[in-house]
Amino acid sequence: MSKKDFYKVLGVSKNATPEEIKKSYKRLARQHHPDRNPGNKGAEDKFKSLSEAYSVLSHPEKRKQYDLFGSEGPMGSPGPGSRPGGGQRAYAWSGGPGEVNFEEIFGGGGGGMGDLFSDLFGGGGRRKGRGDFRAGPEVDFESAARPGRDLEAEITIRFEDAIKGGTHTLEFSREDACAECGGSGRNKRGRSRACAACGGQGRKQVAGSGGFNVVCGACEGTGKVYAEACHACSGQGVARVAEKITVKIPPGVNDGGRLRIPGKGETGSDGRAGTLFLHIRVLPHPFFRREGRDLHLEVPITVSEAALGAKIEVPTLEGKATVKVAPGAQQGAVLRLKGKGAPHPKGGAAGDLMVHLQVVAPERPDEETRRLLEELKKLEPNPRAGMFQ
């Protein structure tokens, strides 16, 4: 069962709509944001809990799995290529290039390229793949080497890290060459015999004009073949290993962007590892909104500030800034702070911060305020005069 009730953290029901979840998160995140509560450890912890809950409940697939398994259940699903009994994968992934089945392409029956490979690398019988030890120790042909499978995972980062850059620590699991057998799938401590394909030489001559020598594929150049499968990997040559890596988040990345981490995919039979692709989700900010490289901010001002003009303080991602409101500012007027937006991921010019003014009239004016407004009313021209005739 779950130890965390993400719905309770966000103060919504289990039937809440995505819009209700987002609205509640923004309200609570604004209340508990560390910038508004400097030095308050409780507010910081609350903000982290809110971000964790929102990252799950705002994602349809993650929310579905959370509803089924709770916060401690699997947050990913097996991708193609998973083995029975191999356990739950930490993330879903898609297969990379290189999954070539020569038997299907060239035919595994009579003649064709299948027989050509067999003639080149020894043996006249059917090709036996890694881990096929039932036919005895004389493995005539090692299956064609293939590169490792690519993996995909999703990471969720803070709005500030997407703008300024930072680091993210990720834990996942992947297939790597079995440490016990070095990826061969054979028990090299068990019984062995001289390789029949090369006569125990480790190399063999291929017929042709003048002839040439190649490394024997049946014994991988060792001159020996082994009768037993590796006990650690049951002859598969691969084992699942846990990985913990810290990746660098470049400044200016977008929600939906992708990071490429070479060598952190699954290890193929050729010893090369595939690529780990990280899909980025950026948590919304309590009051900033991003469009491209520009940031947008709504700032309330009073009627008198709008009418008479004022200097007001507004937040930026680099601290406070003072902007000037011109006299007679209207509702929705926009002030631009050059270069205070998101940086360009490739080193170009940064975006701007767009400050949208929201004129706020007093909701419940006291007696003195009401009296002054009545006096002002006598002096104000009718803004609708002649407008709708």
SEKOL-94113 format. One record per residue (C-alpha): x, y, z. Coordinates in nm, 4 decimals, padded with zeros to 6 digits. Layout:
residues N
+----------+----------+----------+
|     east |    north |       up |
+----------+----------+----------+
|        X |        Y |        Z |
...
+----------+----------+----------+
This chain:
residues 389
+----------+----------+----------+
|     east |    north |       up |
+----------+----------+----------+
|  00.0000 |  00.0000 |  00.0000 |
|  00.1089 |  00.3606 | -00.0545 |
|  00.2774 |  00.5499 |  00.2258 |
|  00.2024 |  00.8838 |  00.0560 |
| -00.1400 |  01.0121 | -00.0398 |
| -00.0614 |  01.2488 | -00.3251 |
| -00.4261 |  01.3543 | -00.3496 |
| -00.4197 |  01.4570 |  00.0167 |
| -00.0894 |  01.6420 | -00.0330 |
| -00.2502 |  01.8524 | -00.3091 |
| -00.5822 |  01.8799 | -00.1245 |
| -00.7941 |  01.7344 | -00.4051 |
| -01.0239 |  01.4363 | -00.4378 |
| -00.9313 |  01.1187 | -00.6251 |
| -01.1784 |  01.2187 | -00.8964 |
| -01.0208 |  01.5611 | -00.9464 |
| -00.9799 |  01.6807 | -01.3045 |
| -00.6332 |  01.7702 | -01.4396 |
| -00.7343 |  02.1373 | -01.4266 |
| -00.8334 |  02.1090 | -01.0592 |
| -00.5031 |  01.9357 | -00.9792 |
| -00.3034 |  02.2059 | -01.1571 |
| -00.4992 |  02.4871 | -00.9911 |
| -00.4510 |  02.3401 | -00.6431 |
| -00.0797 |  02.2791 | -00.7031 |
| -00.0181 |  02.6367 | -00.8171 |
| -00.2070 |  02.7797 | -00.5185 |
| -00.0201 |  02.5661 | -00.2629 |
|  00.3172 |  02.5955 | -00.4371 |
|  00.2844 |  02.9741 | -00.4335 |
|  00.2050 |  02.9608 | -00.0605 |
|  00.4973 |  02.7331 |  00.0321 |
|  00.7577 |  02.8394 | -00.2249 |
|  01.1054 |  02.8785 | -00.0624 |
|  01.1371 |  03.2314 | -00.2056 |
|  00.8358 |  03.3335 |  00.0042 |
|  00.9520 |  03.1440 |  00.3116 |
|  01.3288 |  03.1998 |  00.3398 |
|  01.4873 |  02.9778 |  00.6049 |
|  01.1636 |  02.7862 |  00.6689 |
|  01.2569 |  02.4155 |  00.6450 |
|  00.8939 |  02.3090 |  00.6879 |
|  00.7832 |  02.5179 |  00.3898 |
|  01.0708 |  02.3828 |  00.1818 |
|  00.9749 |  02.0220 |  00.2632 |
|  00.6102 |  02.0975 |  00.1896 |
|  00.7057 |  02.2494 | -00.1477 |
|  00.9073 |  01.9365 | -00.2352 |
|  00.6113 |  01.7134 | -00.1415 |
|  00.3797 |  01.9249 | -00.3564 |
|  00.6173 |  01.9022 | -00.6533 |
|  00.6505 |  01.5247 | -00.6135 |
|  00.2734 |  01.4791 | -00.5946 |
|  00.2093 |  01.7058 | -00.8933 |
|  00.4734 |  01.5318 | -01.1079 |
|  00.2762 |  01.2080 | -01.0671 |
| -00.0870 |  01.3233 | -01.0709 |
| -00.0377 |  01.5619 | -01.3665 |
|  00.0902 |  01.2766 | -01.5830 |
| -00.1969 |  01.0536 | -01.7069 |
|  00.0038 |  00.7290 | -01.7196 |
|  00.1801 |  00.7884 | -01.3878 |
| -00.1500 |  00.8795 | -01.2245 |
| -00.3075 |  00.5592 | -01.3546 |
| -00.0230 |  00.3495 | -01.2122 |
| -00.0330 |  00.5425 | -00.8838 |
| -00.4058 |  00.4731 | -00.8509 |
| -00.3320 |  00.1032 | -00.9018 |
| -00.0154 |  00.0588 | -00.6980 |
|  00.0286 |  00.3644 | -00.4770 |
|  00.3456 |  00.5717 | -00.4390 |
|  00.5637 |  00.2644 | -00.3880 |
|  00.4356 |  00.0773 | -00.6920 |
|  00.6111 |  00.0595 | -01.0291 |
|  00.6349 |  00.3899 | -01.2106 |
|  00.7374 |  00.2371 | -01.5391 |
|  00.6520 | -00.0589 | -01.7524 |
|  00.8482 | -00.3291 | -01.9304 |
|  00.9566 | -00.2367 | -02.2778 |
|  01.0155 | -00.4678 | -02.5668 |
|  01.2842 | -00.7270 | -02.5085 |
|  01.2087 | -00.7962 | -02.1409 |
|  01.2587 | -01.1524 | -02.0269 |
|  01.0199 | -01.3662 | -01.8262 |
|  01.1332 | -01.3687 | -01.4679 |
|  01.3571 | -01.0681 | -01.5338 |
|  01.1584 | -00.8447 | -01.2991 |
|  00.9981 | -00.5059 | -01.3485 |
|  01.2020 | -00.2576 | -01.5480 |
|  01.2508 |  00.0804 | -01.3884 |
|  01.1446 |  00.2636 | -01.7028 |
|  00.9836 |  00.1896 | -02.0359 |
|  01.2070 |  00.2025 | -02.3383 |
|  01.2060 |  00.1524 | -02.7117 |
|  01.4342 | -00.0771 | -02.9050 |
|  01.7273 |  00.0712 | -03.0845 |
|  01.8696 | -00.0188 | -03.4216 |
|  02.0539 | -00.3380 | -03.4865 |
|  01.7990 | -00.6089 | -03.4057 |
|  01.8825 | -00.8052 | -03.7214 |
|  01.7676 | -01.1668 | -03.7637 |
|  01.9728 | -01.3079 | -04.0491 |
|  01.7672 | -01.6265 | -04.0545 |
|  01.4522 | -01.4265 | -04.1304 |
|  01.6213 | -01.2042 | -04.3874 |
|  01.8242 | -01.4604 | -04.5772 |
|  01.6400 | -01.7802 | -04.4930 |
|  01.7427 | -02.0453 | -04.2445 |
|  01.6588 | -02.3546 | -04.4456 |
|  01.8525 | -02.4544 | -04.7536 |
|  02.1318 | -02.2406 | -04.8908 |
|  02.1358 | -01.8647 | -04.9056 |
|  02.3285 | -01.6263 | -04.6802 |
|  02.2615 | -01.8432 | -04.3768 |
|  02.4722 | -02.1212 | -04.5280 |
|  02.7329 | -01.8709 | -04.6422 |
|  02.7893 | -01.7525 | -04.2850 |
|  02.8044 | -02.1136 | -04.1736 |
|  03.0659 | -02.1940 | -04.4390 |
|  03.2747 | -01.8942 | -04.3389 |
|  03.2758 | -01.9560 | -03.9659 |
|  03.2595 | -02.3317 | -03.9424 |
|  03.0087 | -02.6149 | -03.9171 |
|  02.7499 | -02.7360 | -04.1593 |
|  02.4541 | -02.7735 | -03.9272 |
|  02.2058 | -02.5115 | -03.8081 |
|  02.3315 | -02.1995 | -03.6434 |
|  02.3163 | -02.2069 | -03.2669 |
|  02.2688 | -01.8894 | -03.0661 |
|  02.4062 | -01.7740 | -02.7347 |
|  02.2856 | -01.9863 | -02.4470 |
|  02.1868 | -02.2831 | -02.6654 |
|  02.3761 | -02.5546 | -02.4806 |
|  02.1315 | -02.8387 | -02.5317 |
|  02.3018 | -02.9465 | -02.8531 |
|  02.6267 | -03.0195 | -02.6682 |
|  02.9565 | -02.8377 | -02.6533 |
|  03.0213 | -02.7983 | -03.0256 |
|  02.8673 | -02.4593 | -03.0885 |
|  02.9289 | -02.4048 | -03.4566 |
|  02.8244 | -02.0444 | -03.5016 |
|  02.7889 | -01.7557 | -03.2609 |
|  02.4842 | -01.5451 | -03.3378 |
|  02.5480 | -01.2218 | -03.5264 |
|  02.6729 | -00.9441 | -03.2989 |
|  02.4209 | -00.6702 | -03.2347 |
|  02.4589 | -00.3307 | -03.0671 |
|  02.2885 | -00.2573 | -02.7385 |
|  01.9271 | -00.1548 | -02.7091 |
|  01.8511 |  00.2137 | -02.6423 |
|  01.6596 |  00.3047 | -02.3266 |
|  01.4177 |  00.5869 | -02.2617 |
|  01.3236 |  00.7450 | -01.9295 |
|  01.1420 |  01.0521 | -01.8107 |
|  01.2760 |  01.2984 | -01.5553 |
|  01.0914 |  01.5828 | -01.3861 |
|  01.2872 |  01.8969 | -01.2996 |
|  01.2137 |  02.2298 | -01.1320 |
|  01.1236 |  02.5346 | -01.3373 |
|  01.4338 |  02.7148 | -01.2061 |
|  01.6650 |  02.4311 | -01.3172 |
|  01.5144 |  02.4382 | -01.6664 |
|  01.5984 |  02.8094 | -01.6908 |
|  01.9337 |  02.8261 | -01.5095 |
|  02.0577 |  02.4707 | -01.5564 |
|  02.1530 |  02.2256 | -01.2835 |
|  02.1980 |  01.8551 | -01.2168 |
|  01.9585 |  01.5643 | -01.1750 |
|  02.0295 |  01.2275 | -01.0139 |
|  01.8580 |  00.9318 | -01.1771 |
|  01.8303 |  00.5694 | -01.0659 |
|  01.7367 |  00.3026 | -01.3201 |
|  01.8230 | -00.0528 | -01.4234 |
|  01.9629 | -00.1860 | -01.7487 |
|  02.1083 | -00.4990 | -01.9021 |
|  02.4866 | -00.5222 | -01.9046 |
|  02.7337 | -00.7950 | -01.9898 |
|  02.7337 | -01.0657 | -01.7230 |
|  03.0317 | -01.0044 | -01.4953 |
|  03.0777 | -01.3782 | -01.4361 |
|  03.1146 | -01.4921 | -01.7976 |
|  03.2088 | -01.1629 | -01.9630 |
|  02.8983 | -01.1776 | -02.1795 |
|  02.9781 | -01.5123 | -02.3445 |
|  02.7000 | -01.7041 | -02.1706 |
|  02.9422 | -01.9923 | -02.1044 |
|  03.0715 | -02.1337 | -01.7790 |
|  03.4429 | -02.0994 | -01.8420 |
|  03.5197 | -02.2814 | -01.5185 |
|  03.3249 | -02.5868 | -01.6269 |
|  03.4014 | -02.8711 | -01.8670 |
|  03.5503 | -02.7813 | -02.2029 |
|  03.6905 | -02.9479 | -02.5100 |
|  03.8825 | -02.8505 | -02.8205 |
|  03.6699 | -02.6605 | -03.0681 |
|  03.5748 | -02.8878 | -03.3568 |
|  03.5237 | -02.5954 | -03.5938 |
|  03.8872 | -02.4822 | -03.5827 |
|  04.0560 | -02.7925 | -03.4420 |
|  04.1437 | -02.6074 | -03.1249 |
|  04.3501 | -02.3464 | -03.3134 |
|  04.1216 | -02.0478 | -03.2494 |
|  04.1542 | -01.9432 | -03.6154 |
|  04.0481 | -02.1054 | -03.9364 |
|  04.1165 | -02.0689 | -04.3056 |
|  03.8380 | -01.9747 | -04.5400 |
|  03.8497 | -02.1248 | -04.8876 |
|  03.9060 | -01.8877 | -05.1732 |
|  04.1659 | -01.7350 | -05.3944 |
|  04.4810 | -01.7666 | -05.1857 |
|  04.2693 | -01.8245 | -04.8702 |
|  04.2681 | -01.6087 | -04.5593 |
|  04.2441 | -01.6689 | -04.1872 |
|  03.9677 | -01.5483 | -03.9578 |
|  03.9079 | -01.5741 | -03.5846 |
|  03.6868 | -01.8754 | -03.5185 |
|  03.3418 | -01.7524 | -03.4245 |
|  03.2483 | -02.0767 | -03.2528 |
|  03.5103 | -02.0445 | -02.9776 |
|  03.5823 | -01.6698 | -03.0107 |
|  03.9483 | -01.7464 | -03.0817 |
|  04.0074 | -01.9425 | -02.7607 |
|  04.0215 | -02.2839 | -02.9256 |
|  03.7820 | -02.4196 | -02.6630 |
|  03.4075 | -02.4696 | -02.6403 |
|  03.2282 | -02.5132 | -02.3115 |
|  02.9629 | -02.7676 | -02.2266 |
|  02.7877 | -02.5719 | -01.9510 |
|  02.5933 | -02.2490 | -01.9448 |
|  02.7035 | -01.9708 | -01.7109 |
|  02.5265 | -02.0206 | -01.3784 |
|  02.5020 | -01.6484 | -01.3063 |
|  02.3083 | -01.5544 | -01.6207 |
|  02.1712 | -01.8967 | -01.7255 |
|  02.3597 | -01.8714 | -02.0511 |
|  02.2062 | -01.5406 | -02.1592 |
|  02.5315 | -01.3469 | -02.1351 |
|  02.3601 | -01.0441 | -01.9804 |
|  02.2526 | -00.9473 | -01.6301 |
|  02.0360 | -00.6673 | -01.4942 |
|  02.2354 | -00.4053 | -01.3061 |
|  02.1264 | -00.1010 | -01.1063 |
|  02.2592 |  00.2349 | -01.2206 |
|  02.2697 |  00.5699 | -01.0432 |
|  02.3921 |  00.8600 | -01.2527 |
|  02.3950 |  01.2376 | -01.2229 |
|  02.3216 |  01.4230 | -01.5445 |
|  02.3813 |  01.7874 | -01.6241 |
|  02.0748 |  01.9928 | -01.7183 |
|  02.1785 |  02.2648 | -01.9664 |
|  02.0308 |  02.6131 | -01.9130 |
|  01.7234 |  02.6949 | -02.1193 |
|  01.5852 |  02.3440 | -02.1758 |
|  01.2161 |  02.3205 | -02.2616 |
|  00.9399 |  02.1039 | -02.1269 |
|  00.9314 |  01.8044 | -02.3619 |
|  01.3007 |  01.8382 | -02.4484 |
|  01.5340 |  01.5398 | -02.4652 |
|  01.8819 |  01.4642 | -02.3310 |
|  02.1047 |  01.2006 | -02.4910 |
|  02.3369 |  00.9995 | -02.2639 |
|  02.5599 |  00.7712 | -02.4772 |
|  02.6747 |  00.4398 | -02.3319 |
|  02.4002 |  00.4132 | -02.0687 |
|  02.1642 |  00.1943 | -02.2691 |
|  02.1671 | -00.1827 | -02.2657 |
|  02.4809 | -00.3715 | -02.3641 |
|  02.4556 | -00.5665 | -02.6882 |
|  02.6219 | -00.8898 | -02.7895 |
|  02.8978 | -00.6873 | -02.9584 |
|  02.9905 | -00.5371 | -02.6206 |
|  02.8695 | -00.1890 | -02.7079 |
|  02.6047 | -00.0176 | -02.4951 |
|  02.3134 |  00.1734 | -02.6441 |
|  02.2029 |  00.5258 | -02.5585 |
|  01.9851 |  00.6467 | -02.2726 |
|  01.7362 |  00.9136 | -02.3865 |
|  01.5909 |  01.1299 | -02.1100 |
|  01.2607 |  01.3061 | -02.1780 |
|  01.2282 |  01.6226 | -01.9710 |
|  00.9167 |  01.7392 | -01.7902 |
|  00.9337 |  02.0804 | -01.6252 |
|  00.7182 |  02.1546 | -01.3209 |
|  00.5135 |  02.4760 | -01.3506 |
|  00.6245 |  02.7781 | -01.1497 |
|  00.3879 |  02.9357 | -00.8948 |
|  00.3860 |  03.2715 | -01.0756 |
|  00.6125 |  03.2670 | -01.3845 |
|  00.4829 |  03.1325 | -01.7153 |
|  00.7120 |  03.0460 | -02.0067 |
|  00.6480 |  03.0910 | -02.3778 |
|  00.9543 |  03.0092 | -02.5854 |
|  01.2410 |  03.2082 | -02.4357 |
|  01.0137 |  03.4749 | -02.2838 |
|  00.8799 |  03.4612 | -01.9290 |
|  00.5441 |  03.6129 | -01.8367 |
|  00.4395 |  03.7499 | -01.4980 |
|  00.1090 |  03.8999 | -01.3831 |
|  00.1536 |  04.1825 | -01.1302 |
| -00.1383 |  04.3526 | -00.9503 |
| -00.1344 |  04.7323 | -00.9067 |
| -00.3737 |  04.9697 | -00.7317 |
| -00.6069 |  05.2176 | -00.9015 |
| -00.3956 |  05.5082 | -00.7793 |
| -00.0731 |  05.3468 | -00.9075 |
| -00.2376 |  05.2991 | -01.2452 |
| -00.3711 |  05.6545 | -01.2570 |
| -00.0739 |  05.8444 | -01.1130 |
|  00.2111 |  05.6141 | -01.2107 |
|  00.4492 |  05.4437 | -00.9701 |
|  00.7718 |  05.2519 | -00.9251 |
|  00.7012 |  04.8940 | -00.8172 |
|  00.9158 |  04.5957 | -00.7292 |
|  00.8696 |  04.2724 | -00.9264 |
|  01.0374 |  03.9303 | -00.8945 |
|  01.2745 |  03.7907 | -01.1548 |
|  01.4656 |  03.4617 | -01.1564 |
|  01.7744 |  03.6615 | -01.0573 |
|  01.6139 |  03.8534 | -00.7688 |
|  01.4037 |  04.1687 | -00.7369 |
|  01.3808 |  04.4386 | -01.0031 |
|  01.2171 |  04.7823 | -01.0052 |
|  00.9919 |  04.8799 | -01.2954 |
|  00.8195 |  05.2091 | -01.3720 |
|  00.4437 |  05.2203 | -01.4244 |
|  00.3554 |  05.5165 | -01.6434 |
|  00.0669 |  05.7445 | -01.5349 |
| -00.2629 |  05.6334 | -01.6862 |
| -00.1586 |  05.2675 | -01.7192 |
| -00.4455 |  05.0506 | -01.8309 |
| -00.5499 |  04.6997 | -01.7349 |
| -00.3385 |  04.4428 | -01.9215 |
| -00.0564 |  04.6834 | -02.0088 |
|  00.2740 |  04.5014 | -02.0600 |
|  00.6172 |  04.6119 | -01.9396 |
|  00.9240 |  04.4427 | -02.0908 |
|  01.2406 |  04.3626 | -01.8959 |
|  01.5038 |  04.2936 | -02.1593 |
|  01.7161 |  03.9798 | -02.1141 |
|  01.5371 |  03.8593 | -01.7989 |
|  01.3798 |  03.5567 | -01.9667 |
|  01.5157 |  03.2105 | -02.0453 |
|  01.8635 |  03.1733 | -02.1984 |
|  01.9100 |  03.0247 | -02.5430 |
|  02.0136 |  02.6562 | -02.5108 |
|  02.2773 |  02.7053 | -02.7821 |
|  02.4210 |  03.0300 | -02.6546 |
|  02.2037 |  03.2858 | -02.8337 |
|  02.0329 |  03.5885 | -02.6831 |
|  01.8170 |  03.5360 | -02.3750 |
|  01.4454 |  03.6065 | -02.3821 |
|  01.2620 |  03.8846 | -02.1972 |
|  01.0412 |  03.9063 | -01.8894 |
|  00.6952 |  04.0385 | -01.9809 |
|  00.5175 |  04.2027 | -01.6856 |
|  00.1395 |  04.2131 | -01.7324 |
| -00.0291 |  04.4805 | -01.5168 |
| -00.3545 |  04.3876 | -01.3441 |
| -00.5426 |  04.6888 | -01.2035 |
| -00.7095 |  04.5892 | -00.8763 |
| -00.9943 |  04.8000 | -00.7394 |
| -01.0605 |  04.7917 | -00.3619 |
| -01.3158 |  04.5174 | -00.2884 |
| -01.4558 |  04.6582 |  00.0369 |
| -01.3561 |  05.0240 |  00.0639 |
| -01.3805 |  05.1794 |  00.4085 |
| -01.5704 |  05.5041 |  00.4668 |
| -01.2768 |  05.7340 |  00.3964 |
| -01.1785 |  05.5467 |  00.0804 |
| -01.5390 |  05.5533 | -00.0382 |
| -01.5569 |  05.9295 |  00.0195 |
| -01.2416 |  05.9889 | -00.1844 |
| -01.3676 |  05.7664 | -00.4634 |
| -01.6953 |  05.9613 | -00.4722 |
| -01.4960 |  06.2839 | -00.5109 |
| -01.2901 |  06.1228 | -00.7863 |
| -01.6078 |  06.0085 | -00.9588 |
| -01.7229 |  06.3710 | -00.9913 |
| -01.4022 |  06.4602 | -01.1761 |
| -01.3754 |  06.1553 | -01.4036 |
| -01.4957 |  06.1841 | -01.7642 |
| -01.7305 |  05.9129 | -01.8842 |
| -01.5041 |  05.6691 | -02.0777 |
| -01.8086 |  05.5312 | -02.2660 |
| -01.9368 |  05.8654 | -02.3904 |
| -02.0205 |  05.8453 | -02.7613 |
| -01.8709 |  05.4993 | -02.7859 |
| -02.1801 |  05.2931 | -02.8670 |
| -02.3863 |  05.5351 | -03.0770 |
+----------+----------+----------+
